[in-house]
Amino acid sequence: MADESHDNSGTPETEGVKQFTQEDLNKIVSERVNEVNSNKQKAIDEAVAKAKAEWDEAQKIASLTGQEKLEAEFNAKLKEAKKDRDSLNSELRKVQTELAISKAQAQLAGLDLPTEFAVNLLGKDDAETTQNIQAFDEKRKDVTRRFSAFMANAMG
């Protein structure tokens, strides 16, 4: 007698495996190719725009007189120097912030307070940060005193 309850339609190789039709695969591949092509075209367009701007600037400078050419080159170098300065100032602010956070963390650790609060306690300078940390510590001590008094009353 044949076992009629045994169904061969769900073989171990196909159970839980999503199967795709050729149409599904074509669509997935097509979408990915379009995405890659779009990204490449965007990069090409940006490179062409940059090269065109540089070419236009070079043509403009080439058509100037000697004095005008010197002024244009000076202004271009000045613009580049300002851009570099702004970039360096931005990097300096990041380093200064990291240093201020490190100092605040050291102060908090010295008071046995969680160092995670350092960012929230930063002031506009070291003195203000120290004041903020001291105020935070005083609030912590006040809460601890109140909690201890509450517990003493509740227990006694």
N, C-alpha and C positions, 0 to 999 in steps of 0.2 A: 504494500500500500504506500503510495507516494505521500510525502509530507507536504500538504497543501498550505500549511501556515508559513512555510519558508518562501520568502519573496526575494528574488535575485535582482530586483530593480535598484536596490541600494547597496551596491557592492562596496567593500571597504575602501576602494580607491576613490570613489566619488562622494562618499558621505561627508558632509560639511564643507565640501569644496565648491566654491562658486564657479560655474562654468560660463564661458563667454561665447557668444556667436562670433562669426567672422565680422559681421556688421558692428558688433560691440567693440571688437579689437580695432577695426578700422577707424571708428569714431575716436577712441582713446588715443591712438597713435596720431591721428590727424590733429586733434586738439593740442597735443604736446608739441608737434611740429610747428603748428601755428604760433604757439606761445614762444618757442625758441626763436622763430623767424621774427616775431614782433620785437623781442628783446634785442636781437641783432640789428634790426632796422632802426630802433631807437638809438642804439649806440652809434651807428653809422651817421644818423642825422645829427647827433650832438657833435661828433667829430668834424663833420662837414661844416656845421655852423661855426665852430671854433676856428677852423682853418680859414673860412671865409672872413671872419672878423679880423684875424691876424693879417690876412692878405690885404684887406681894405685899409687897415692901419698902416701897413708897409707902403702901399700905394700913396696914401695921403702924405706920409713923411717924405717919400721920394719926390713929390711935386712941390715941396716947400723950398724956400730960399735957405741959405746957410744959417742965418739967425733963427728963422722959424723952425728949422730942422733941429737945431740945438735945444730950443725951447720945448718942442714936442718930445724929444728924447728925454729931456729933464723931467717933464711932466709925467711921462710914462714910468720913469724910474721912481719918481716921487710917489706915484699911485701904487706901484709894487711895494715900495718901502712901507707905506701906510698899511697895506694889506698884511705884510709880514709883521709889522708892529702890533696890529690888532690881533693877529693869531698868537703872537707871543704873550700879549697881555691876557688873552683868554686862558692860555696855558698857565700863566703865572697865577691867575685867580684860582684855578683848579688846585694848584699846588698849595697855595696859601690856605684854601679851605680845608684841604686834607691835613695840613699842619695844625690848623686850629682845632679840628676834630680830634687829632691825636693828643693835643695838649688837654683838651676837655676830658677825653677818656682817661688820661693819666690822673687828672684831678678827681674824677669820679671814683676811680679805682682806689685812690688814696683815702677816700671817705667811705670805702666799702659800699659804693652805690653802683647800680648796673651801668655799664659803659654804653649800653645801647641808647641811652638818653642823650648822649653827647651832641648829636646833630640838633636835637630839639632845644638845647640849652645854649647854643652858640649866640653870642652877641655881636655887635659891630666891631668889637676889639676884644683883646684878652681880658681887660679889666671888667667889661660888661659880662663876658662869659663867666668869669670867676664869681661875680655878683649873682648871676643866674643860678650857678651851681650851689652857692651858699644858701640862697633862698630855697632852692629845691631840697637841700639837706635839712633846713629848718622845718619845712613843711613835713618831710618824712619823719623827723623827730617828734613833731606835734601829733601826727597821726598815730605814731607808735605809742606815745604817752596816753592819748585818748583811748586807744584800743586796749592798752593794759589796764587803764582805770575801768573801762567798761567790763572787761573780763573779771577784774577783781570784784566789782559789784555783783556781777552775775553769779559768781562762784560763792561769794561770801554773804 
